[in-house]
């Protein structure tokens, strides 16, 4: 998974600070002894401290938030800004896009006018002009005549679409 350049810079700066502090090449986010963080201690010892600092510096209240909330925030923001649900699903590590859709469908912008506009554009694409000599044969003005394409029924049955074709 790719990270934003600012995230990479921040992680690199934090790691360099850790090396200066301990003198050892260590993990980016080690526990107190330089080892791996335990999941059960992370929220209480690390993330809660970071939230407290962020609250103090920003004046916002982050109490009650968990690290997992960041994941939901990321997905919600990406989808509400129009990122493809397949990409967000991959980023979240979901096995199926359906899982992402089930949790985050409410975040996907719904453009209620889009189907009507697309239908109108489609109909305009089928609008043709026919020369009508009865109107003005000298200037050959054009009068619009709408051509509506016929629906075509196609099923998976071999040969059925040929029988039902209206072309």
C-alpha positions as CSV (number, residue, x, y, z in Angstrom):
1,X,0.0,0.0,0.0
2,X,1.3,3.4,-0.9
3,X,1.5,6.3,1.6
4,X,1.3,10.0,0.9
5,X,4.7,11.7,0.8
6,X,3.9,13.8,3.9
7,X,3.2,10.6,5.8
8,X,6.4,9.0,4.7
9,X,8.3,12.2,5.7
10,X,6.6,12.2,9.1
11,X,7.4,8.5,9.7
12,X,11.0,9.0,8.6
13,X,11.4,12.0,10.9
14,X,9.9,10.1,13.8
15,X,12.2,7.1,13.2
16,X,15.3,9.4,13.1
17,X,14.2,10.9,16.4
18,X,13.8,7.4,17.9
19,X,17.4,6.5,16.7
20,X,18.8,9.7,18.3
21,X,16.9,9.0,21.5
22,X,17.9,5.4,21.9
23,X,21.1,5.3,19.8
24,X,19.8,2.0,18.2
25,X,18.1,1.4,15.0
26,X,14.8,0.4,16.3
27,X,11.2,0.1,15.4
28,X,9.3,3.2,14.4
29,X,6.8,2.7,17.2
30,X,8.5,0.5,19.8
31,X,7.2,-0.2,23.3
32,X,9.0,1.2,26.4
33,X,11.7,-1.5,26.1
34,X,12.3,-1.1,22.3
35,X,10.2,-4.1,21.4
36,X,7.0,-4.6,19.6
37,X,3.9,-2.8,20.9
38,X,1.2,-5.1,22.3
39,X,-2.2,-4.5,20.9
40,X,-3.9,-4.2,24.3
41,X,-1.4,-1.6,25.4
42,X,-1.3,0.5,22.2
43,X,-4.6,2.4,22.7
44,X,-4.0,3.1,26.4
45,X,-0.3,4.0,26.4
46,X,0.4,5.3,22.9
47,X,-2.7,6.4,21.1
48,X,-4.4,8.0,24.1
49,X,-1.3,10.0,24.8
50,X,-1.1,11.2,21.1
51,X,-4.8,12.1,21.3
52,X,-4.3,14.1,24.5
53,X,-1.5,16.0,22.9
54,X,-3.5,16.7,19.7
55,X,-6.4,17.9,21.8
56,X,-4.2,20.3,23.8
57,X,-2.5,21.6,20.6
58,X,-5.7,22.0,18.6
59,X,-8.3,22.8,21.2
60,X,-10.5,20.0,19.8
61,X,-11.9,17.2,21.9
62,X,-10.6,13.8,20.7
63,X,-11.6,11.9,23.9
64,X,-13.3,8.5,23.3
65,X,-11.7,8.0,19.9
66,X,-9.8,4.8,19.0
67,X,-7.1,4.1,16.5
68,X,-9.6,2.1,14.5
69,X,-11.6,5.4,14.1
70,X,-8.8,6.7,11.9
71,X,-9.5,3.8,9.5
72,X,-13.2,4.7,9.2
73,X,-12.4,8.4,8.8
74,X,-10.0,7.6,6.0
75,X,-12.5,5.5,4.2
76,X,-15.3,8.0,4.7
77,X,-13.3,10.9,3.5
78,X,-12.0,9.1,0.4
79,X,-15.4,7.9,-0.6
80,X,-17.1,11.2,0.0
81,X,-14.5,12.9,-2.2
82,X,-15.3,10.5,-5.1
83,X,-12.5,8.0,-4.8
84,X,-13.4,4.7,-6.5
85,X,-14.9,2.2,-4.0
86,X,-12.7,-0.6,-5.4
87,X,-9.6,1.4,-4.5
88,X,-10.9,2.2,-1.0
89,X,-11.8,-1.5,-0.6
90,X,-8.2,-2.5,-1.5
91,X,-6.7,0.1,0.8
92,X,-8.9,-1.2,3.7
93,X,-7.9,-4.8,2.9
94,X,-11.5,-6.0,2.4
95,X,-11.8,-9.4,0.7
96,X,-14.7,-8.0,-1.3
97,X,-16.0,-4.6,-2.5
98,X,-19.4,-5.7,-1.2
99,X,-18.0,-5.5,2.4
100,X,-16.8,-1.9,1.8
101,X,-20.2,-1.1,0.1
102,X,-22.1,-2.5,3.1
103,X,-20.2,-0.4,5.6
104,X,-19.7,2.8,3.6
105,X,-22.5,3.2,1.0
106,X,-23.8,6.2,2.9
107,X,-20.6,8.0,2.2
108,X,-20.7,7.7,-1.6
109,X,-22.0,10.9,-3.1
110,X,-25.4,10.4,-4.7
111,X,-26.0,12.6,-7.7
112,X,-29.8,12.2,-8.1
113,X,-29.7,14.3,-11.3
114,X,-27.1,12.3,-13.1
115,X,-29.3,9.5,-14.5
116,X,-31.7,12.1,-16.0
117,X,-28.9,14.2,-17.4
118,X,-27.2,11.1,-18.9
119,X,-30.5,10.0,-20.4
120,X,-31.0,13.4,-22.0
121,X,-27.5,13.4,-23.4
122,X,-28.1,10.0,-24.8
123,X,-31.3,11.1,-26.5
124,X,-29.6,14.2,-27.9
125,X,-26.9,11.9,-29.4
126,X,-29.6,10.2,-31.4
127,X,-31.1,13.4,-32.7
128,X,-30.7,13.7,-36.4
129,X,-31.4,16.5,-38.9
130,X,-33.3,15.7,-42.1
131,X,-33.3,18.2,-45.0
132,X,-36.9,19.2,-45.6
133,X,-37.1,20.8,-49.1
134,X,-40.7,21.9,-48.4
135,X,-39.6,24.4,-45.9
136,X,-37.0,26.3,-48.1
137,X,-35.4,24.4,-50.9
138,X,-33.0,27.2,-51.7
139,X,-31.3,27.4,-48.3
140,X,-32.0,23.8,-47.4
141,X,-32.9,24.6,-43.9
142,X,-33.0,21.7,-41.6
143,X,-35.8,20.7,-39.4
144,X,-35.0,18.4,-36.5
145,X,-36.5,15.0,-36.5
146,X,-35.9,12.8,-33.5
147,X,-34.8,9.2,-34.1
148,X,-35.5,7.0,-31.1
149,X,-33.4,3.8,-31.1
150,X,-35.4,0.6,-30.5
151,X,-34.7,-1.5,-27.5
152,X,-32.8,-4.7,-28.2
153,X,-33.4,-7.7,-26.1
154,X,-30.4,-9.9,-25.6
155,X,-30.4,-13.0,-23.4
156,X,-27.7,-15.5,-22.8
157,X,-29.6,-18.1,-24.9
158,X,-27.7,-18.8,-28.2
159,X,-29.7,-17.4,-31.1
160,X,-32.4,-15.8,-29.0
161,X,-31.0,-12.3,-29.5
162,X,-31.2,-12.8,-33.3
163,X,-34.8,-13.8,-33.1
164,X,-35.7,-10.8,-30.9
165,X,-33.6,-8.2,-32.7
166,X,-35.5,-5.2,-33.9
167,X,-32.7,-3.8,-36.1
